[in-house]
Structure formats: structure tokens, C-alpha cells
Amino acid sequence: MLDAMKTVTTREFIHTPGLVKCLRPGQSLLVTDNGKPSFTVTKAGKRKHRTLEDLEREAREICPDDNRPMVDFTAFLKEHRK
């Protein structure tokens, strides 16, 4: 697993920030210090865009009761900031 990962020294990592930019989402870069693995950098992918329908479905899964009270969180926050 570590063989397929690109390995660079700490000096290369600091002086060449483009190394991380060139990675594809999910790819990793192993940074070594004096030949020993120091840390791994993994490029994150784009977050999944959730639609309003997805959010409503998740809310129904969490709280399936249709009689749940509606809460205006904006008003709640404004009231409690004072």
C-alpha cells in the first residue's frame, strides 16, 4: 500500500507546495524526515452536494414523528445572543 504512495522529504514538501495540488482526490503523499515516515497528506475530494429532498429524508429518518414542533432557530439564536 505504501509502495504506490508518492514519497517526498520534508524539505521537498515545504519548498514545493504544488506537489499536493497535483494529487487527485483520495491520493496520498508520504512525507519523510531523515528517511523515516513523518506524516501522510491525503487530498480530499469534493463534498457531496445534498439537495433539499435529501435533507428532508434524513430528517424524517432521524425523527419520523409528524407532530414534531417547528423551531425557528434564527429567532432562537438572536434571542439568546443578547
Buried (B, 14 or more C-beta within 10 A) or exposed (E): EEEEBEBBBEEEBEEEEEBBEEBEEEBBBBBBEEEEEEEEBEBEEEEEEEEEEEEEEEEEEEEEEEEEEEEEEEEEEEEEEE
